[in-house]
Amino acid sequence: MANGARQSLNDAHLTRTHVFWLLLAALAWLIEAYDIGLMGVALVPMRHLWSLTASDTGILVSASTIGIVMGVIPAGYLIDRYGRKRLLVASLIFYSLVSLLTGWAGSWQEVAWLRLVAGLGLGAMFPIPYTLLAELSPNHLRGMAAGVLDAFLSVGYFAAPLLAAWLVPALGINAGWRMLFFVSGVGLIYAYILYRYLPESPRWLISQGRRREASEILGRLRLSLDEPSYPMDLPPDRAARLFQAPYLKRTIMMWIAFPAILFMFYAIMSFMPTVLVKEGFTSRDAYLFSSLIMAASIPGKFLEGWLVEHWGRKSLIIAFSLAGGVAALLFPLARGTFSIVAIGIVLAFFGIAVDPAIKVFSAEQYPTTLRGKGVAFTEGVGRLLGGALAPYIMALVLANGGISRSFDFVAVVAAVGAVSVATLGSETKGLALEERALGSKAGLNIVGEGTT
């Protein structure tokens, strides 16, 4: 544009508008994270109220995740068809309402069914913030944006046990866990704020032929569709399929790595209060120390957001996953409050802080017309294997084999994720989204990219 007033997305810097949109999406994820984190802290009073068995606990932990799997895959098609923003708002309204109703449940079976239904909305929402922000952010800042987004997830997970440590003793085990779910109703208010202020993805608008609307959004960032370097100048591959070259290898890699790495988060979020109680902590101390352990992932994710743009996605994912696995091996060996909490902090710092890297890595594997489906299927498989099946197995191992064997299981699964990225993954740092996604078909030189 004239006098260089506008720039390309390749060279763009983070503006106040970028930051505002990033915070809007981040707060939406914070609210969702709080909702997801509720089950881990509610298990402690529910176990006393309803004398839950190990199988009952596994069902309660896995219920919302199964709903997430059921919701996330069809959401991928809806995201690509109807847009990122519209589905984000609708899903937030849906799961907030169902979570609000959970506060009136009369049995653990009712809680399980309502968590399953809420999971449909949680699943629909999960892939949207980082997909949307990946499409709004400058190429060299996508990883950082994902790190900031995911840090707000950790704030939400941190908030759930922290609030439980106050509400459950103050209100009693029956009223306390119910109030935790009533708080989820704040999502109904925040949905309007998202509808009012968060924009649609310009890339998605372009894919729908709505270039004027896309141009208006980009104009607020001082960007222009007229710039030849704008990444959408590569032709969208509308015939792309997840199981055809060049996406098959990427899909297989993500379907192994994503659930394996995500499981470290679920192991900490769902079982840490229970594990600490087994270690002899009071319920209140177990909540407080679980909050502290979960909070360690917040600075970890900010560090990840910086390192991922310097080391690259692949190296960071491997390093953080292996570090988390080693901490999982050491955790059962810890003795005394300080050692237990310290190793738990290291486990969360690396094992949860790796999540934004694997998520942005997922979004960078596919073109705009396939990104919603690709990310949604990856989330679905990840939540099914890493968030439902593996936690269910861990609940049984924890009950029958103890803490040591359960955390050995966490370490082995984390190593599987690291190996899959090391052997099947290709670096995406700094590449335009369409350049990476269509590289092999567009004749671009993508280092390490195979044909399968």
Buried (B, 14 or more C-beta within 10 A) or exposed (E): EEEEEBBBBBEBEBBEBBEEBBBBBBBBBBBBBBBBBBBBBBBBBBBEBBEBEBEBBBBBBBBBBBBBBBBBBBBBEBBBEBBBBBBBBBBBBBBBBBBBBBBEBEEBBEBBBBBBBBBBBBBBBBBBBBBBBBBBBBBBBBBBBBBBBBBBBBBBBBBBBBBBBEBBBEBEBEBBBBBBBBBBBBBBEBBEEBBEEBBBBBBBBBBBEBEEBBBEBBEEBBBBBEBEEBBBEBEBBEEBEBEEEBBBBBBBBBBBBBBBBBBBBBBBBBBBBBBBBEBEBEBBBBBBBBBBBBBBBBEBBBBBBEBBBEBBBBBBBBBBBBBBBBBBBBBBEBEEBEEBBBBBBBBBBBBBBBBBBBBBBBBBBBBBBBBBBBBBBBBBBBBBBBBBBBBBBBBBBBBEEEBBEBBBBBBEBBBBBBBBBBEBBBBBBBBBBBBBBBBBBEEBEBEEBEEE
